[in-house]
Amino acid sequence: MDKFMDSDKLMSASEAISRFVKDGDSFVFANCLYCMPLALAHEIIRQKKKNLMVFQQGGIEEIDQLLESGVINRMVVAYNFRAGGKRLITPLDRALRQGRVVIEEMTNHTLLSMMKAGAMGYPFIPVLSGIRVTDVVKRKGFLGDQRFAEIKDPFTGKDVLVVKGYNPDFAIMHVQRADRAGNAQLWGAMINSKWAALAAKKVIVSAEQIVDTEVVMSSPHLTVVPAHKVCAVVECPWGAHPSEVAGHYDYDLPFRALFFGSASNEEASKAWLDEWVYNVADRQEYIEHYVERFGRDTLLRLKAKPFPSVPADYGFTFKSVWDEKGYSEDLGMDMKGFLKMLEDKGVLLDGD
Amino acid sequence: MGIKYTIDELIVSRASKEIKDREMVVIGQGIAMAAGVLAKKTHAPNSVILTEAGLLGIEPFKVPLHIADPSCTRGFTYSCDMIDIFTTVVNRGYADVAFLGVGQIDRYGNMNSSYIGNPENFEIRLTGAGGAPEFAGYSKRSVLTMKGGEFVEKLDYFTTPGYVNGGDTRFESGMPEGSGPSVLITTKGVFKFHEETKEMYLAGVHPGVKIDDVLSDIPWDMEVADNLETTPLPTEEELSIIRNFAPDITMGRKLVMEVLINQVMRLFYGQDNGS
């Protein structure tokens, strides 16, 4: 397994996607619903990557955008939002009917369990067996039998439903803050983030804010993905818009409605992609375009009010063995006495 | 003058009565969340609400757009993840009641939220399973609400287990003894499940709805309870809570879309349709 040990992985979204994403790769969204890595997803679309396979728990607009742009041809999914209820045809409906994508239906729990098993390096993991009666288990998609199986519990002899562990080629995720090495800190709704990111062979992280490693070291409980899993770090304010990020901004429902409104029509959704993905160079231009079209106030109405967490105090006495005078309370001697003791006890070896 | 309410308000009010105090309640968007909060603000102050996003002990200040949005995360007591919810909470038997919306339902309360039409050659793909199969499978009870869904003899796709083939088949399939859907609330009435056969029967009708009008939607001969309940009207207090907390629910989906489109026009195009 590749380990990413560089201390500075800061780069543009464009460089991150071109260096680390290959046509035909599988990938997982390491956020769902909340804090969506939409700037990174748009960069994948902009670079016209092809034949990707996606794992996603619950899509709002990103699955439809990846389908409409022809990026993905295989999807493993538990839920995909339907903005228009039953009345409107969605990009997913269209892509399935036209055979542009194959699908594997999962439940939230079993899809994430595939990731959890993969993250832990296990070949499979038990899930809640009662759902064996459903078509989710009984009907097979493109993964065939590489998904569910029934085995005997070696301790009780009962049949247990298990899912296979998966390790997607990469994960994309958006977080509140990360350091340059890639220690990624996320809070709010944790949903699938930890297991999806840890399942992947590498993680591309975008962050609202890049912080010094000291900030991470004062709040390690907020780190959901450690640096050695992360191949690229992208500084990306508004990187989850129109989804929401705690401490930064709310979701933008009227803006989402612009896409949902266009999504039922192939031409209109292509025009949406032209305007908000292909014709902007990056997330910064996207936001500038938003401000130009709708005004700064329309954007700033989303800005978060503070609701800070009480900081965790990681304090102790922090006494090291030797005090400032060179004396050790623990040992009852100073360095001179220490060396003499080693000499007297005969434990020092002679280098000559 | 009588009390005035929308059909969604009636459903929310009736559904909220399914929650008892001190219960652990699994909730999604929409009607379910409104019912949960209504119960918590009235007769069930010590109930604990959770969503599968890994949020436990939430106190939403408005109806969320989705199960992880800011209205759920402004102050909650336990931040875990989706695996933790399904395993340490649901699989261990802590979930008393789960709320689910219904697309298609059969006589044993099995549900479809995946495809309308033959999945190989479908008309539309609904949202998909999400968390419904395990929530309905492993919570002690589930409360089902249906607006715009349908009763069918055979599901187009079996997404979520109710009582499977009736009798004890649900429990023989591996789901906990005694668990299962307890009630279905639609725009016309209230349905429950026979204690032994587990078949659905008509238990109540909403004010002004005739029995025949309810039964005409059902493609099989459905039993009707001897002492049919009439759904109680929402109280002034309940309506005030719902309208303050969840005006979107009061309006219903169609009106919400209309209002949203007007809002889009006003915000982004500086136009006002005046409605």
Boltz contact constraints between the chains, C-beta under 6 A:
constraints:
  - contact:
      token1: [A, 33]
      token2: [B, 66]
      max_distance: 6.0
  - contact:
      token1: [A, 33]
      token2: [B, 68]
      max_distance: 6.0
  - contact:
      token1: [A, 34]
      token2: [B, 68]
      max_distance: 6.0
  - contact:
      token1: [A, 78]
      token2: [B, 128]
      max_distance: 6.0
  - contact:
      token1: [A, 78]
      token2: [B, 129]
      max_distance: 6.0
  - contact:
      token1: [A, 78]
      token2: [B, 130]
      max_distance: 6.0
  - contact:
      token1: [A, 79]
      token2: [B, 127]
      max_distance: 6.0
  - contact:
      token1: [A, 79]
      token2: [B, 128]
      max_distance: 6.0
  - contact:
      token1: [A, 79]
      token2: [B, 130]
      max_distance: 6.0
  - contact:
      token1: [A, 80]
      token2: [B, 128]
      max_distance: 6.0
  - contact:
      token1: [A, 82]
      token2: [B, 127]
      max_distance: 6.0
  - contact:
      token1: [A, 86]
      token2: [B, 124]
      max_distance: 6.0
  - contact:
      token1: [A, 92]
      token2: [B, 125]
      max_distance: 6.0
  - contact:
      token1: [A, 93]
      token2: [B, 124]
      max_distance: 6.0
  - contact:
      token1: [A, 93]
      token2: [B, 125]
      max_distance: 6.0
  - contact:
      token1: [A, 107]
      token2: [B, 129]
      max_distance: 6.0
  - contact:
      token1: [A, 107]
      token2: [B, 133]
      max_distance: 6.0
  - contact:
      token1: [A, 108]
      token2: [B, 130]
      max_distance: 6.0
  - contact:
      token1: [A, 108]
      token2: [B, 131]
      max_distance: 6.0
  - contact:
      token1: [A, 109]
      token2: [B, 86]
      max_distance: 6.0
  - contact:
      token1: [A, 109]
      token2: [B, 134]
      max_distance: 6.0
  - contact:
      token1: [A, 112]
      token2: [B, 82]
      max_distance: 6.0
  - contact:
      token1: [A, 112]
      token2: [B, 83]
      max_distance: 6.0
  - contact:
      token1: [A, 116]
      token2: [B, 83]
      max_distance: 6.0
  - contact:
      token1: [A, 128]
      token2: [B, 91]
      max_distance: 6.0
  - contact:
      token1: [A, 128]
      token2: [B, 134]
      max_distance: 6.0
  - contact:
      token1: [A, 128]
      token2: [B, 138]
      max_distance: 6.0
  - contact:
      token1: [A, 129]
      token2: [B, 174]
      max_distance: 6.0
  - contact:
      token1: [A, 130]
      token2: [B, 137]
      max_distance: 6.0
  - contact:
      token1: [A, 130]
      token2: [B, 173]
      max_distance: 6.0
  - contact:
      token1: [A, 130]
      token2: [B, 174]
      max_distance: 6.0
  - contact:
      token1: [A, 130]
      token2: [B, 175]
      max_distance: 6.0
  - contact:
      token1: [A, 131]
      token2: [B, 133]
      max_distance: 6.0
  - contact:
      token1: [A, 131]
      token2: [B, 137]
      max_distance: 6.0
  - contact:
      token1: [A, 133]
      token2: [B, 161]
      max_distance: 6.0
  - contact:
      token1: [A, 133]
      token2: [B, 164]
      max_distance: 6.0
  - contact:
      token1: [A, 133]
      token2: [B, 173]
      max_distance: 6.0
  - contact:
      token1: [A, 134]
      token2: [B, 133]
      max_distance: 6.0
  - contact:
      token1: [A, 134]
      token2: [B, 158]
      max_distance: 6.0
  - contact:
      token1: [A, 135]
      token2: [B, 157]
      max_distance: 6.0
  - contact:
      token1: [A, 135]
      token2: [B, 158]
      max_distance: 6.0
  - contact:
      token1: [A, 136]
      token2: [B, 129]
      max_distance: 6.0
  - contact:
      token1: [A, 188]
      token2: [B, 73]
      max_distance: 6.0
  - contact:
      token1: [A, 189]
      token2: [B, 53]
      max_distance: 6.0
  - contact:
      token1: [A, 189]
      token2: [B, 55]
      max_distance: 6.0
  - contact:
      token1: [A, 189]
      token2: [B, 68]
      max_distance: 6.0
  - contact:
      token1: [A, 189]
      token2: [B, 73]
      max_distance: 6.0
  - contact:
      token1: [A, 190]
      token2: [B, 54]
      max_distance: 6.0
  - contact:
      token1: [A, 190]
      token2: [B, 81]
      max_distance: 6.0
  - contact:
      token1: [A, 191]
      token2: [B, 53]
      max_distance: 6.0
  - contact:
      token1: [A, 191]
      token2: [B, 54]
      max_distance: 6.0
  - contact:
      token1: [A, 191]
      token2: [B, 68]
      max_distance: 6.0
  - contact:
      token1: [A, 191]
      token2: [B, 82]
      max_distance: 6.0
  - contact:
      token1: [A, 192]
      token2: [B, 82]
      max_distance: 6.0
  - contact:
      token1: [A, 244]
      token2: [B, 70]
      max_distance: 6.0
  - contact:
      token1: [A, 250]
      token2: [B, 70]
      max_distance: 6.0
  - contact:
      token1: [A, 254]
      token2: [B, 263]
      max_distance: 6.0
  - contact:
      token1: [A, 254]
      token2: [B, 264]
      max_distance: 6.0
  - contact:
      token1: [A, 254]
      token2: [B, 267]
      max_distance: 6.0
  - contact:
      token1: [A, 257]
      token2: [B, 260]
      max_distance: 6.0
  - contact:
      token1: [A, 257]
      token2: [B, 264]
      max_distance: 6.0
  - contact:
      token1: [A, 294]
      token2: [B, 268]
      max_distance: 6.0
  - contact:
      token1: [A, 298]
      token2: [B, 267]
      max_distance: 6.0
